[in-house]
């Protein structure tokens, strides 16, 4: 199950969604806004997406994970717009008969999402500055 | 042919606009579109080599053909999660 949403994500509802009598393991990852990075304080993260392609890429990632591991269910939900400190920007929830597959699939989905899906975030700092996060790109480039 | 290129994140911010329409010869490939893009928006010159591009919602390579109705999007390095 894939969703891109502007509103808060109900992680407990997603955990319940993937739970099953066939599962021996449920693994849930929450990505949350970290308030402090080094000596800088973040007020909010602001996410934007090329939404139709992001949805397609997420569907492909879910399908690949289901091919690679014996998953019973999987849910990937990403939030857009402003996400404040401690709030959830992304949830990956997977269930499988045994724990190794659940751990591995959850990590692989999240790692692949961060490399592949056209979603971007901007950090808005407490000192009034802001900065797009573009890994590998010099911010002044 | 005229092709609209949509810009996201730092590309949109540097260009100061969400999209640009480029005039390309028929038979153009993505590499030609990139050259036309930096001619039209010189402020993206140093950034374009770091960007991916998508054609019709799939990541594209320099040799891929552009058609007049192609949905072309600039994809700066992604940072979801």
Backbone of each chain as ProteinMPNN parsed JSONL, in Angstrom:
{"seq_chain_A": "XXXXXXXXXXXXXXXXXXXXXXXXXXXXXXXXXXXXXXXXXXXXXXXXXXXXXXXXXXXXXXXXXXXXXXXXXXXXXXXXXXXXXXXXXXXXXXXXXXXXXXXXXXXXXXXXXXXXXXXXXXXXXXXXXXXXXXXXXXXXX", "coords_chain_A": {"N_chain_A": [[0.847, -1.18, 0.0], [0.586, 2.125, -0.933], [0.975, 5.545, -0.166], [0.799, 9.066, -0.589], [0.706, 11.914, 1.273], [-0.738, 14.977, 2.511], [-1.258, 15.383, 5.107], [-0.952, 14.59, 8.709], [0.601, 11.417, 9.598], [-0.819, 8.37, 10.547], [0.754, 6.255, 12.326], [0.245, 4.05, 13.927], [-2.126, 3.017, 12.916], [-1.194, 2.119, 10.472], [0.578, 0.134, 11.243], [-1.252, -1.678, 12.368], [-2.582, -2.285, 10.029], [-0.784, -3.873, 8.547], [-0.43, -6.02, 10.207], [-0.9, -9.519, 10.861], [-2.305, -12.812, 11.145], [-0.684, -14.581, 9.912], [1.802, -13.616, 10.183], [4.974, -13.623, 11.768], [6.467, -11.58, 12.415], [6.596, -8.061, 12.584], [7.774, -5.134, 11.23], [8.435, -1.769, 11.712], [9.291, 1.361, 10.437], [9.841, 4.694, 11.348], [10.311, 7.839, 10.007], [11.407, 10.831, 11.326], [11.254, 14.368, 12.07], [14.269, 15.774, 12.912], [15.298, 17.882, 15.449], [17.728, 19.103, 16.074], [20.765, 19.53, 14.409], [24.073, 19.116, 14.512], [25.175, 22.245, 15.403], [22.927, 23.555, 14.721], [19.513, 24.55, 14.786], [16.519, 23.141, 13.776], [13.517, 24.426, 12.556], [11.426, 23.508, 10.999], [10.777, 20.956, 8.554], [10.308, 21.028, 5.069], [8.548, 19.401, 2.715], [8.486, 18.49, -0.733], [7.158, 16.994, -3.729], [7.46, 15.327, -6.885], [4.729, 14.274, -7.61], [3.144, 12.245, -9.136], [5.141, 10.633, -10.309], [6.599, 9.96, -8.041], [4.761, 8.364, -6.704], [4.611, 6.224, -8.505], [7.272, 5.288, -8.396], [7.413, 4.491, -5.72], [5.515, 2.447, -5.74], [6.844, 0.646, -7.38], [9.042, 0.071, -5.79], [7.8, -1.179, -3.608], [6.796, -3.433, -4.939], [9.169, -4.668, -5.791], [10.307, -5.282, -3.316], [8.473, -7.135, -2.382], [8.936, -9.171, -4.17], [11.464, -9.902, -3.474], [11.549, -10.579, -0.772], [9.656, -12.732, 1.456], [7.052, -11.261, 1.971], [4.174, -10.54, 3.91], [2.532, -8.334, 4.102], [2.82, -4.868, 3.144], [3.39, -1.425, 3.747], [3.824, 1.866, 2.663], [4.142, 5.149, 3.414], [4.333, 8.565, 2.708], [4.757, 11.888, 3.817], [3.925, 15.209, 2.723], [4.677, 18.764, 2.509], [4.815, 20.951, 5.398], [6.653, 19.657, 8.116], [6.961, 19.358, 11.412], [9.293, 19.508, 14.269], [9.966, 16.308, 15.606], [7.715, 15.279, 14.417], [6.217, 12.932, 12.08], [7.547, 12.071, 8.964], [7.708, 9.971, 7.2], [6.572, 6.598, 6.89], [7.4, 3.191, 7.004], [6.061, 0.079, 6.92], [6.203, -3.346, 7.445], [5.288, -6.813, 7.187], [6.101, -10.22, 7.921], [6.682, -13.81, 7.788], [8.925, -14.501, 9.364], [11.502, -12.823, 11.353], [13.88, -11.879, 10.104], [13.434, -11.289, 7.394], [11.588, -9.229, 7.636], [13.033, -7.164, 8.973], [15.131, -6.766, 7.086], [13.773, -6.104, 4.681], [12.407, -3.799, 5.43], [14.507, -2.0, 5.955], [15.746, -1.971, 3.431], [13.702, -0.953, 1.776], [13.44, 1.636, 2.835], [16.049, 2.697, 2.452], [16.209, 2.587, -0.335], [14.088, 4.201, -1.102], [15.089, 6.695, -0.287], [17.064, 7.115, -2.156], [15.904, 7.084, -4.63], [13.288, 8.08, -5.054], [11.371, 10.781, -6.304], [11.257, 13.041, -4.226], [11.687, 15.866, -2.193], [13.345, 17.743, 0.421], [13.31, 20.756, 2.335], [15.261, 22.412, 4.693], [14.226, 24.457, 7.289], [15.7, 26.756, 9.272], [16.198, 27.804, 12.706], [17.633, 30.147, 12.817], [16.687, 31.679, 10.803], [17.515, 31.13, 8.246], [17.305, 29.046, 5.286], [17.478, 25.896, 3.489], [17.749, 23.774, 0.739], [17.846, 20.229, 0.793], [20.075, 18.409, -0.854], [21.599, 15.701, -1.544], [25.044, 15.297, -2.215], [25.245, 17.563, -3.679], [26.714, 20.682, -3.884], [25.659, 23.269, -1.778], [25.925, 25.905, -2.632], [26.328, 25.609, -5.261]], "CA_chain_A": [[0.0, 0.0, 0.0], [1.378, 3.341, -1.099], [0.214, 6.787, -0.053], [1.493, 10.332, -0.395], [-0.351, 12.67, 1.95], [-0.379, 16.306, 3.031], [-1.6, 15.453, 6.532], [-0.198, 13.727, 9.625], [0.524, 9.981, 9.307], [-1.21, 7.544, 11.694], [1.652, 5.091, 12.227], [-0.366, 2.901, 14.607], [-3.097, 2.429, 11.984], [-0.439, 1.392, 9.437], [1.064, -1.098, 11.887], [-2.408, -2.591, 12.421], [-2.932, -2.695, 8.668], [0.097, -4.948, 8.04], [-0.438, -7.157, 11.122], [-1.606, -10.668, 10.298], [-2.088, -14.08, 11.841], [0.368, -15.326, 9.203], [3.083, -12.959, 10.444], [5.694, -13.793, 13.02], [7.268, -10.372, 12.605], [6.177, -6.798, 11.977], [8.827, -4.143, 11.406], [7.928, -0.442, 11.341], [10.254, 2.457, 10.495], [9.286, 6.049, 11.304], [11.253, 8.938, 9.8], [10.863, 11.985, 12.053], [12.057, 15.589, 11.945], [15.256, 15.964, 13.988], [15.312, 19.325, 15.72], [19.081, 19.647, 16.173], [21.822, 18.901, 13.615], [25.27, 19.875, 14.878], [24.808, 23.377, 16.268], [21.806, 24.265, 14.106], [18.196, 24.099, 15.209], [15.553, 23.11, 12.673], [12.138, 24.77, 12.928], [10.512, 22.635, 10.26], [11.186, 20.462, 7.232], [9.236, 21.257, 4.105], [8.702, 18.385, 1.667], [7.712, 18.555, -1.966], [7.343, 15.794, -4.553], [6.884, 15.155, -8.224], [3.885, 13.254, -6.982], [2.772, 11.049, -9.917], [6.303, 9.741, -10.456], [6.945, 9.453, -6.711], [3.855, 7.241, -6.43], [5.048, 5.092, -9.349], [8.532, 4.727, -7.876], [7.105, 3.783, -4.466], [4.845, 1.186, -6.094], [7.878, -0.256, -7.899], [9.856, -0.371, -4.645], [7.013, -2.17, -2.864], [6.724, -4.671, -5.736], [10.494, -5.321, -5.738], [10.494, -5.847, -1.966], [7.624, -8.335, -2.276], [9.601, -10.242, -4.928], [12.745, -10.268, -2.871], [11.318, -11.179, 0.548], [8.297, -13.296, 1.568], [6.277, -10.334, 2.802], [2.727, -10.742, 3.977], [1.965, -7.042, 3.692], [3.752, -3.743, 3.204], [2.767, -0.104, 3.605], [4.795, 2.96, 2.609], [3.402, 6.421, 3.382], [5.212, 9.742, 2.839], [4.03, 13.143, 4.005], [4.458, 16.4, 2.063], [4.387, 20.007, 3.214], [5.632, 21.22, 6.585], [6.687, 18.606, 9.136], [7.659, 19.98, 12.54], [10.178, 18.653, 15.071], [9.356, 15.131, 16.219], [6.609, 14.746, 13.609], [6.585, 11.831, 11.184], [7.505, 12.385, 7.533], [7.586, 8.741, 6.414], [6.398, 5.326, 7.603], [7.496, 1.932, 6.263], [5.604, -1.014, 7.788], [6.171, -4.622, 6.714], [5.101, -8.024, 7.985], [6.619, -11.434, 7.268], [6.589, -14.942, 8.713], [10.07, -14.496, 10.287], [11.938, -11.447, 11.554], [14.985, -11.428, 9.247], [12.869, -10.683, 6.182], [10.935, -7.959, 7.981], [14.096, -6.174, 9.199], [15.872, -6.479, 5.843], [12.903, -5.439, 3.71], [12.107, -2.461, 5.934], [15.691, -1.163, 5.72], [15.967, -1.827, 1.98], [12.686, -0.039, 1.256], [13.75, 3.01, 3.259], [17.289, 3.124, 1.769], [15.92, 2.762, -1.762], [13.236, 5.401, -1.178], [15.914, 7.902, -0.142], [17.933, 7.281, -3.322], [15.227, 6.855, -5.903], [11.938, 8.635, -5.206], [11.476, 12.231, -6.459], [10.745, 13.827, -3.098], [12.774, 16.727, -1.701], [13.02, 18.505, 1.625], [14.035, 21.974, 2.644], [15.38, 22.674, 6.134], [14.066, 25.846, 7.731], [16.424, 26.816, 10.536], [15.76, 28.804, 13.691], [18.34, 31.416, 12.594], [16.03, 32.395, 9.715], [17.972, 30.658, 6.942], [16.752, 27.763, 4.835], [18.404, 25.198, 2.596], [17.31, 22.499, 0.161], [18.74, 19.1, 1.045], [20.335, 17.714, -2.123], [22.839, 14.957, -1.294], [26.052, 15.312, -3.28], [25.217, 18.843, -4.39], [27.171, 21.814, -3.089], [24.512, 24.162, -1.652], [26.134, 27.153, -3.366], [26.579, 25.211, -6.64]], "C_chain_A": [[0.886, 1.235, 0.0], [0.471, 4.543, -0.885], [1.16, 7.962, 0.08], [0.443, 11.294, 0.12], [0.157, 14.026, 2.431], [-0.567, 16.362, 4.553], [-0.735, 14.547, 7.392], [-0.42, 12.25, 9.294], [0.207, 9.227, 10.6], [-0.406, 6.243, 11.647], [1.032, 3.857, 12.874], [-1.372, 2.207, 13.678], [-2.376, 1.632, 10.894], [0.134, 0.1, 9.992], [-0.071, -2.125, 11.94], [-2.734, -3.137, 11.045], [-2.086, -3.87, 8.19], [0.135, -6.157, 8.976], [-1.307, -8.28, 10.555], [-1.343, -11.898, 11.15], [-1.0, -14.918, 11.183], [1.758, -14.777, 9.526], [3.662, -13.383, 11.784], [6.46, -12.53, 13.359], [6.619, -9.194, 11.896], [7.272, -5.794, 12.277], [8.314, -2.809, 10.872], [9.049, 0.575, 11.489], [9.497, 3.777, 10.439], [10.437, 7.009, 11.04], [10.645, 10.18, 10.433], [11.8, 13.179, 11.928], [12.947, 15.762, 13.179], [15.447, 17.466, 14.206], [16.716, 19.908, 15.681], [20.037, 18.84, 15.304], [23.085, 19.722, 13.84], [24.86, 21.011, 15.806], [23.642, 24.17, 15.671], [20.489, 23.666, 14.55], [17.219, 24.231, 14.053], [14.165, 23.458, 13.199], [11.155, 23.815, 12.275], [11.217, 22.102, 9.009], [9.996, 20.676, 6.305], [9.472, 20.327, 2.922], [7.892, 18.731, 0.44], [8.043, 17.336, -2.816], [6.88, 16.055, -5.98], [5.959, 13.954, -8.047], [3.545, 12.05, -7.866], [3.933, 10.075, -10.085], [6.712, 9.164, -9.108], [6.068, 8.247, -6.374], [4.268, 6.014, -7.246], [6.312, 4.446, -8.825], [8.272, 3.943, -6.583], [6.411, 2.459, -4.749], [5.862, 0.164, -6.608], [8.734, -0.798, -6.755], [9.099, -1.419, -3.837], [6.997, -3.505, -3.618], [8.062, -5.421, -5.691], [10.728, -5.968, -4.374], [9.687, -7.135, -1.815], [8.208, -9.502, -3.078], [10.787, -10.807, -4.178], [12.593, -10.967, -1.522], [9.89, -11.711, 0.621], [7.423, -12.43, 2.475], [4.799, -10.707, 2.78], [2.029, -9.445, 3.582], [3.036, -5.972, 3.832], [2.976, -2.452, 3.016], [3.867, 0.948, 3.635], [3.993, 4.257, 2.458], [4.385, 7.564, 3.593], [4.36, 10.991, 2.922], [4.707, 14.259, 3.213], [4.054, 17.64, 2.855], [5.263, 20.135, 4.449], [5.498, 20.124, 7.623], [7.568, 19.122, 10.271], [8.495, 18.989, 13.333], [9.42, 17.508, 15.729], [8.225, 14.538, 15.402], [7.131, 13.761, 12.565], [6.463, 12.263, 9.727], [7.292, 11.126, 6.693], [7.411, 7.535, 7.343], [6.577, 4.181, 6.613], [7.104, 0.826, 7.241], [5.534, -2.294, 6.961], [5.926, -5.768, 7.691], [5.572, -9.233, 7.184], [6.547, -12.582, 8.275], [7.698, -14.93, 9.769], [10.739, -13.13, 10.286], [13.011, -10.982, 10.574], [14.448, -10.716, 8.012], [12.247, -9.328, 6.491], [11.969, -6.855, 8.205], [14.74, -5.765, 7.881], [15.006, -5.689, 4.863], [12.63, -4.004, 4.142], [13.299, -1.531, 5.656], [15.908, -0.926, 4.228], [14.956, -0.854, 1.377], [13.055, 1.407, 1.59], [15.001, 3.526, 2.538], [17.005, 3.43, 0.302], [15.053, 3.993, -1.986], [14.097, 6.661, -1.171], [16.803, 8.155, -1.354], [17.153, 7.486, -4.615], [13.96, 7.684, -6.124], [12.001, 10.166, -5.27], [10.675, 13.014, -5.417], [11.934, 14.621, -2.569], [12.33, 17.416, -0.421], [13.911, 19.723, 1.749], [14.063, 22.118, 4.156], [15.124, 24.162, 6.366], [14.638, 25.947, 9.138], [15.914, 27.946, 11.43], [16.443, 30.148, 13.47], [17.78, 32.176, 11.384], [16.471, 31.959, 8.324], [17.222, 29.387, 6.553], [17.645, 27.186, 3.738], [17.755, 23.925, 2.064], [18.325, 21.425, 0.501], [18.877, 18.332, -0.266], [21.651, 16.959, -1.972], [23.787, 14.991, -2.496], [26.136, 16.632, -4.019], [25.694, 19.933, -3.446], [26.042, 22.826, -3.002], [24.683, 25.468, -2.429], [26.298, 26.9, -4.87], [25.93, 26.022, -7.622]], "O_chain_A": [[1.802, 1.372, 0.811], [-0.664, 4.565, -1.361], [2.183, 7.884, 0.76], [-0.597, 11.478, -0.513], [1.342, 14.189, 2.722], [-0.085, 17.288, 5.206], [0.115, 13.821, 6.877], [-1.473, 11.868, 8.781], [0.872, 9.416, 11.618], [-0.815, 5.264, 11.022], [1.267, 2.738, 12.421], [-1.463, 0.98, 13.65], [-2.873, 0.6, 10.442], [0.174, -0.915, 9.297], [0.122, -3.293, 11.602], [-3.113, -4.299, 10.9], [-2.592, -4.763, 7.511], [0.663, -7.205, 8.605], [-2.302, -8.039, 9.872], [-0.3, -12.016, 11.794], [-0.457, -15.84, 11.792], [2.769, -15.392, 9.187], [2.957, -13.488, 12.787], [7.032, -12.409, 14.442], [6.153, -9.309, 10.762], [7.66, -5.614, 13.431], [7.828, -2.718, 9.745], [9.689, 0.65, 12.539], [8.621, 3.964, 9.594], [11.431, 7.0, 11.766], [9.511, 10.549, 10.127], [12.999, 13.014, 11.706], [12.472, 15.88, 14.308], [15.721, 18.215, 13.269], [16.896, 21.066, 15.303], [20.12, 17.619, 15.434], [23.169, 20.875, 13.418], [24.273, 20.779, 16.863], [23.394, 25.311, 16.062], [20.35, 22.449, 14.676], [17.103, 25.288, 13.433], [13.692, 22.863, 14.167], [10.189, 23.368, 12.893], [12.136, 22.73, 8.484], [8.84, 20.527, 6.7], [10.472, 20.449, 2.214], [6.76, 19.203, 0.54], [9.094, 16.719, -2.64], [6.018, 16.898, -6.23], [6.329, 12.805, -8.289], [3.646, 10.918, -7.393], [3.754, 8.859, -10.015], [7.128, 8.008, -9.03], [6.543, 7.247, -5.837], [4.273, 4.896, -6.732], [6.432, 3.221, -8.803], [8.838, 2.87, -6.374], [6.68, 1.46, -4.081], [5.76, -1.028, -6.315], [9.107, -1.971, -6.747], [9.675, -2.427, -3.426], [7.163, -4.568, -3.02], [8.092, -6.645, -5.568], [11.278, -7.066, -4.286], [10.147, -8.101, -1.206], [8.013, -10.666, -2.728], [11.08, -12.001, -4.231], [13.393, -11.832, -1.165], [9.005, -11.204, -0.069], [7.098, -12.816, 3.598], [4.261, -11.133, 1.759], [1.058, -9.454, 2.825], [4.025, -6.147, 4.543], [2.03, -2.387, 2.231], [4.732, 0.933, 4.51], [3.256, 4.43, 1.487], [5.176, 7.545, 4.536], [3.374, 11.14, 2.2], [5.927, 14.253, 3.051], [3.209, 17.579, 3.748], [6.32, 19.51, 4.541], [4.393, 19.708, 7.972], [8.775, 19.298, 10.103], [8.422, 17.781, 13.107], [8.366, 17.711, 16.332], [7.808, 13.409, 15.659], [8.312, 13.756, 12.218], [5.419, 12.757, 9.3], [6.752, 11.206, 5.59], [8.007, 7.459, 8.417], [5.993, 4.185, 5.529], [7.748, 0.657, 8.276], [4.892, -2.331, 5.912], [6.305, -5.702, 8.86], [5.465, -9.275, 5.958], [6.373, -12.354, 9.472], [7.466, -15.297, 10.921], [10.574, -12.358, 9.342], [13.052, -9.798, 10.239], [14.953, -9.66, 7.629], [12.364, -8.39, 5.703], [11.814, -5.745, 7.697], [14.881, -4.578, 7.589], [15.468, -4.709, 4.279], [12.622, -3.095, 3.312], [13.117, -0.411, 5.18], [16.219, 0.19, 3.811], [15.322, -0.018, 0.55], [12.988, 2.289, 0.733], [15.016, 4.663, 2.064], [17.504, 4.417, -0.238], [15.258, 4.739, -2.943], [13.865, 7.583, -1.953], [17.251, 9.282, -1.566], [17.693, 8.009, -5.59], [13.599, 7.961, -7.268], [12.608, 10.792, -4.402], [9.602, 13.556, -5.682], [13.052, 14.11, -2.505], [11.143, 17.647, -0.189], [15.072, 19.733, 1.341], [13.041, 21.97, 4.826], [15.73, 25.015, 5.718], [14.141, 25.319, 10.073], [15.29, 28.902, 10.968], [15.916, 31.182, 13.879], [18.336, 33.199, 10.985], [15.873, 32.367, 7.328], [16.589, 28.741, 7.388], [18.457, 27.892, 3.141], [17.271, 23.097, 2.836], [19.529, 21.681, 0.498], [17.934, 17.691, -0.73], [22.713, 17.517, -2.244], [23.384, 14.748, -3.634], [26.992, 16.812, -4.885], [25.158, 20.098, -2.35], [25.501, 23.22, -4.035], [23.695, 26.074, -2.842], [26.394, 27.841, -5.658], [26.073, 25.774, -8.82]]}, "seq_chain_B": "XXXXXXXXXXXXXXXXXXXXXXXXXXXXXXXXXXXXXXXXXXXXXXXXXXXXXXXXXXXXXXXXXXXXXXXXXXXXXXXXX", "coords_chain_B": {"N_chain_B": [[9.858, 21.939, -32.237], [7.877, 22.491, -29.285], [8.696, 22.077, -25.919], [7.711, 21.522, -22.648], [9.445, 21.936, -19.639], [9.49, 20.846, -16.399], [10.329, 22.121, -13.179], [11.845, 21.376, -10.053], [12.341, 21.838, -6.499], [15.61, 22.925, -5.727], [16.153, 23.632, -8.324], [13.83, 24.873, -9.286], [13.759, 26.986, -7.51], [16.182, 28.405, -8.02], [15.762, 29.106, -10.666], [13.542, 30.62, -10.402], [11.01, 30.067, -11.228], [8.361, 27.704, -12.0], [8.442, 26.17, -14.28], [9.687, 25.797, -17.668], [9.469, 26.613, -21.1], [10.904, 25.079, -23.842], [12.31, 25.49, -27.085], [12.833, 23.087, -29.342], [14.616, 21.266, -31.898], [12.963, 18.83, -34.022], [13.434, 15.375, -33.235], [15.216, 15.688, -31.199], [17.347, 14.793, -28.464], [17.704, 13.849, -24.957], [20.147, 14.966, -24.115], [20.393, 17.154, -25.837], [18.254, 18.672, -24.996], [19.124, 19.323, -22.413], [21.256, 21.048, -23.0], [19.844, 23.127, -24.234], [18.325, 23.915, -22.089], [20.166, 25.048, -20.247], [21.007, 27.171, -21.797], [18.701, 28.657, -21.872], [18.186, 29.053, -19.177], [20.614, 30.211, -17.637], [21.377, 30.308, -14.998], [21.211, 27.764, -14.024], [23.414, 26.412, -14.88], [25.77, 25.293, -13.53], [24.557, 23.369, -12.058], [23.074, 21.505, -13.532], [24.601, 19.207, -14.452], [24.467, 17.646, -12.164], [21.9, 16.897, -11.896], [19.204, 14.532, -12.273], [17.028, 13.528, -14.939], [13.606, 13.165, -15.863], [11.553, 11.487, -18.163], [8.281, 11.303, -19.114], [7.645, 10.283, -16.579], [9.63, 8.404, -16.012], [13.03, 7.71, -15.159], [15.554, 9.121, -17.224], [18.023, 8.798, -19.88], [20.891, 10.445, -21.444], [20.772, 9.872, -24.198], [18.139, 9.409, -24.771], [15.102, 9.89, -26.612], [13.249, 12.905, -27.192], [9.874, 13.801, -27.361], [7.241, 15.843, -28.795], [5.084, 15.907, -27.064], [6.185, 15.074, -24.7], [6.518, 14.54, -21.178], [8.598, 16.265, -19.37], [10.847, 16.398, -16.703], [12.905, 18.016, -14.351], [15.03, 16.519, -12.071], [16.432, 17.162, -9.233], [19.06, 16.002, -6.923], [17.579, 13.623, -4.806], [15.772, 13.813, -1.659], [13.979, 12.55, 0.076], [12.278, 11.077, 2.918]], "CA_chain_B": [[8.772, 21.575, -31.326], [7.98, 23.116, -27.973], [8.642, 21.093, -24.838], [7.713, 22.141, -21.322], [10.283, 21.244, -18.657], [9.09, 21.255, -15.045], [11.474, 22.269, -12.276], [11.523, 21.155, -8.646], [13.307, 22.092, -5.43], [16.586, 23.99, -5.955], [16.08, 24.049, -9.732], [12.724, 25.827, -9.366], [14.097, 28.183, -6.742], [17.212, 29.167, -8.735], [15.199, 29.638, -11.905], [12.49, 31.562, -10.042], [9.783, 29.698, -11.946], [8.127, 26.263, -11.864], [8.648, 25.43, -15.53], [10.179, 26.596, -18.786], [9.174, 25.988, -22.388], [12.075, 25.121, -24.722], [12.064, 25.229, -28.503], [13.832, 22.086, -29.73], [14.388, 20.633, -33.201], [12.442, 17.448, -34.015], [14.506, 14.391, -33.138], [16.153, 16.017, -30.114], [17.527, 13.829, -27.368], [17.774, 14.516, -23.653], [21.37, 15.777, -24.058], [20.099, 18.417, -26.521], [17.359, 19.426, -24.116], [19.927, 19.881, -21.309], [21.985, 22.208, -23.545], [18.869, 24.204, -24.428], [17.876, 24.359, -20.768], [21.135, 25.98, -19.641], [21.002, 28.406, -22.605], [17.515, 29.407, -21.488], [18.288, 29.376, -17.75], [22.045, 30.074, -17.338], [21.587, 30.145, -13.55], [21.249, 26.322, -13.705], [24.552, 25.821, -15.593], [26.625, 24.443, -12.695], [23.748, 22.362, -11.352], [22.47, 20.506, -14.419], [25.295, 17.91, -14.462], [24.14, 16.882, -10.954], [20.476, 16.558, -11.901], [18.616, 13.52, -13.153], [15.864, 13.995, -15.689], [12.587, 12.138, -16.096], [10.666, 11.643, -19.317], [7.049, 10.535, -18.895], [7.687, 9.677, -15.235], [10.704, 7.407, -15.858], [14.354, 8.313, -15.27], [15.978, 9.066, -18.627], [19.452, 8.929, -20.185], [21.167, 11.516, -22.412], [20.442, 9.48, -25.564], [16.693, 9.166, -24.945], [14.432, 10.841, -27.503], [12.208, 13.787, -26.669], [8.785, 14.041, -28.305], [6.609, 17.14, -28.515], [4.192, 15.797, -25.901], [6.878, 14.445, -23.567], [6.478, 15.183, -19.862], [10.014, 16.294, -18.971], [10.982, 16.961, -15.367], [14.243, 18.069, -13.758], [15.018, 15.845, -10.766], [17.644, 17.362, -8.436], [19.286, 14.872, -6.01], [16.371, 13.49, -3.984], [16.025, 13.826, -0.209], [12.816, 12.105, 0.837], [12.567, 10.335, 4.144]], "C_chain_B": [[8.984, 22.272, -29.985], [7.783, 22.054, -26.901], [8.679, 21.842, -23.51], [8.541, 21.282, -20.367], [9.895, 21.76, -17.281], [10.279, 21.175, -14.1], [11.016, 22.044, -10.837], [12.681, 21.592, -7.756], [14.298, 23.191, -5.828], [16.535, 24.495, -7.398], [14.987, 25.102, -9.907], [13.104, 27.137, -8.673], [15.133, 29.045, -7.464], [16.644, 29.829, -9.992], [14.116, 30.681, -11.613], [11.176, 31.294, -10.756], [9.616, 28.182, -11.899], [8.344, 25.467, -13.149], [9.178, 26.385, -16.59], [9.819, 25.853, -20.071], [10.377, 26.185, -23.304], [11.645, 24.823, -26.152], [13.175, 24.308, -28.995], [13.545, 21.584, -31.142], [13.77, 19.246, -33.026], [13.63, 16.489, -33.926], [15.511, 14.686, -32.033], [16.182, 14.901, -29.077], [17.679, 14.605, -26.067], [19.011, 15.416, -23.563], [21.146, 17.136, -24.724], [19.208, 19.304, -25.651], [18.144, 20.065, -22.969], [20.681, 21.118, -21.779], [21.04, 23.396, -23.706], [18.414, 24.774, -23.09], [18.865, 25.355, -20.164], [21.298, 27.249, -20.489], [19.843, 29.307, -22.169], [17.597, 29.894, -20.033], [19.752, 29.226, -17.317], [22.324, 29.883, -15.85], [21.624, 28.671, -13.132], [22.513, 25.644, -14.241], [25.362, 24.85, -14.729], [25.874, 23.287, -12.059], [23.315, 21.209, -12.257], [23.241, 19.176, -14.463], [24.97, 17.032, -13.252], [22.689, 16.416, -10.941], [20.212, 15.297, -12.709], [17.462, 14.188, -13.89], [14.892, 12.841, -15.842], [11.801, 12.51, -17.351], [9.478, 10.718, -19.097], [7.145, 9.654, -17.641], [8.647, 8.501, -15.088], [12.032, 8.146, -15.961], [14.892, 8.082, -16.679], [17.491, 9.252, -18.741], [19.626, 9.964, -21.294], [20.722, 11.163, -23.831], [18.956, 9.294, -25.822], [16.044, 10.291, -25.748], [13.383, 11.652, -26.75], [11.136, 13.923, -27.752], [8.06, 15.318, -27.895], [5.692, 17.064, -27.296], [4.865, 15.224, -24.659], [6.706, 15.263, -22.292], [7.904, 15.126, -19.318], [10.139, 17.034, -17.644], [12.442, 16.909, -14.933], [14.164, 17.486, -12.348], [16.35, 16.1, -10.057], [17.831, 16.177, -7.482], [18.18, 14.804, -4.94], [16.719, 13.412, -2.498], [14.761, 13.516, 0.578], [13.26, 11.374, 2.095], [12.668, 11.26, 5.344]], "O_chain_B": [[10.109, 22.596, -29.602], [6.852, 21.25, -26.953], [9.551, 22.679, -23.273], [8.365, 20.066, -20.294], [9.959, 22.962, -17.02], [11.122, 20.285, -14.207], [9.928, 22.471, -10.451], [13.827, 21.7, -8.192], [13.878, 24.277, -6.227], [16.84, 25.659, -7.66], [15.19, 26.104, -10.593], [12.82, 28.23, -9.162], [14.993, 30.267, -7.521], [16.999, 30.958, -10.333], [13.807, 31.52, -12.459], [10.332, 32.182, -10.877], [10.599, 27.451, -11.776], [8.421, 24.239, -13.118], [9.128, 27.606, -16.437], [9.859, 24.623, -20.124], [10.822, 27.313, -23.522], [10.745, 24.02, -26.397], [14.336, 24.714, -29.057], [12.387, 21.484, -31.547], [14.01, 18.569, -32.026], [14.699, 16.76, -34.473], [16.54, 14.017, -31.933], [15.206, 14.185, -28.853], [17.772, 15.833, -26.06], [18.938, 16.508, -23.0], [21.645, 18.153, -24.243], [19.39, 20.52, -25.584], [17.874, 21.204, -22.588], [20.747, 22.119, -21.064], [21.385, 24.527, -23.363], [18.15, 25.971, -22.974], [18.459, 26.387, -19.63], [21.684, 28.292, -19.963], [19.969, 30.53, -22.104], [17.145, 30.99, -19.703], [20.105, 28.224, -16.695], [23.374, 29.362, -15.474], [22.024, 28.359, -12.011], [22.676, 24.434, -14.079], [25.615, 23.717, -15.14], [26.485, 22.334, -11.577], [23.203, 20.069, -11.805], [22.615, 18.117, -14.507], [25.169, 15.818, -13.295], [22.293, 15.631, -10.079], [20.895, 15.019, -13.695], [16.99, 15.261, -13.512], [15.297, 11.682, -15.94], [11.439, 13.666, -17.569], [9.638, 9.511, -18.918], [6.787, 8.476, -17.642], [8.513, 7.696, -14.167], [12.165, 9.089, -16.742], [14.72, 7.01, -17.258], [18.145, 9.78, -17.842], [18.674, 10.323, -21.988], [20.334, 12.05, -24.592], [18.548, 9.05, -26.958], [16.378, 11.466, -25.596], [12.731, 11.173, -25.823], [11.455, 14.135, -28.922], [8.242, 15.815, -26.784], [5.539, 18.05, -26.574], [4.192, 14.921, -23.673], [6.742, 16.494, -22.31], [8.365, 14.079, -18.863], [9.617, 18.135, -17.474], [13.127, 15.903, -15.119], [13.338, 17.905, -11.537], [17.302, 15.344, -10.249], [16.887, 15.423, -7.246], [17.889, 15.791, -4.265], [17.817, 12.998, -2.127], [14.494, 14.129, 1.611], [14.441, 11.095, 2.302], [12.908, 10.799, 6.46]]}, "name": "protein", "num_of_chains": 2, "seq": "XXXXXXXXXXXXXXXXXXXXXXXXXXXXXXXXXXXXXXXXXXXXXXXXXXXXXXXXXXXXXXXXXXXXXXXXXXXXXXXXXXXXXXXXXXXXXXXXXXXXXXXXXXXXXXXXXXXXXXXXXXXXXXXXXXXXXXXXXXXXXXXXXXXXXXXXXXXXXXXXXXXXXXXXXXXXXXXXXXXXXXXXXXXXXXXXXXXXXXXXXXXXXXXXXXXXXXXXXXXXXX"}
